[in-house]
């Protein structure tokens, strides 16, 4: 686990893209998946977004296998793990890094917009569904998701 650096842009995009195209495709239609993870990305803009938040990357054998972030207001905006690394604790470690950063920032809670695919993982990590969001539009496609929240207990780790 380490902090994101600009050289991670391509590897984090690849984790994002593969997680959506391979993993989330069981929960969303091909049109929804295409809108959510277009075939190419502007890596300069992608890097700017990752750099604007507190972004962490999971690394296995010197390869970035996932990433997550938190904004100063407590939004866990991204949590994506490459399918090749799924089921090995990367998401838990990433959320642990995000929680530690949120505590460092003095935040009382984290919130996220979890996909259908990610909801069970977030629930295992202690997040609770606040509401179903049936109107989440991305590039002209509706991708329903869930608004979820985690209250930060400063005596307990995720």
Long-range contacts (C-beta under 8 A, 24 or more apart in sequence): 1-56, 1-57, 1-58, 1-59, 1-93, 1-94, 1-96, 1-97, 2-56, 2-57, 2-59, 3-54, 3-55, 3-56, 3-57, 4-50, 4-51, 4-55, 4-56, 4-57, 4-67, 4-69, 6-47, 6-51, 8-50, 8-57, 8-64, 8-67, 9-43, 9-46, 9-47, 9-50, 10-43, 11-57, 11-63, 11-64, 12-46, 12-50, 12-55, 12-57, 12-64, 12-67, 12-80, 13-41, 13-43, 13-46, 14-64, 14-82, 15-64, 15-65, 15-66, 15-67, 15-80, 15-81, 15-82, 16-67, 16-78, 16-80, 17-41, 18-82, 18-83, 18-84, 19-66, 19-80, 19-81, 19-82, 19-83, 20-80, 22-83, 23-83, 23-86, 23-117, 24-115, 24-116, 24-117, 24-118, 26-117, 27-115, 27-116, 27-117, 28-115, 28-116, 28-117, 28-143, 31-141, 32-138, 32-141, 32-142, 32-143, 34-141, 35-138, 35-139, 35-140, 35-141, 35-143, 36-138, 36-139, 36-141, 36-143, 38-139, 53-77, 53-78, 54-98, 54-101, 54-105, 56-94, 56-97, 56-98, 56-101, 58-85, 58-90, 58-93, 58-94, 60-85, 60-88, 60-90, 65-90, 66-90, 66-91, 66-94, 67-94, 68-94, 68-95, 68-97, 68-98, 69-98, 70-98, 70-101, 70-102, 70-105, 70-110, 72-105, 74-102, 74-105, 74-107, 74-108, 74-109, 74-110, 74-111, 75-110, 75-111, 75-112, 76-110, 76-111, 76-112, 77-112, 77-113, 79-112, 79-118, 79-121, 79-122, 91-121, 91-125, 92-125, 92-158, 95-125, 95-158, 96-157, 96-158, 99-150, 99-152, 99-157, 99-158, 102-152, 103-152, 103-154, 107-152, 108-151, 108-152, 109-149, 109-150, 109-151, 109-152, 110-149, 110-150, 110-152, 111-147, 111-148, 111-149, 111-150, 112-147, 112-148, 112-149, 113-145, 113-146, 113-147, 113-148, 114-145, 114-146, 114-148, 115-143, 115-145, 115-146, 116-144, 116-145, 116-146, 119-145, 119-146, 119-148, 122-148, 122-150, 123-148, 125-150, 125-158, 126-150, 126-158
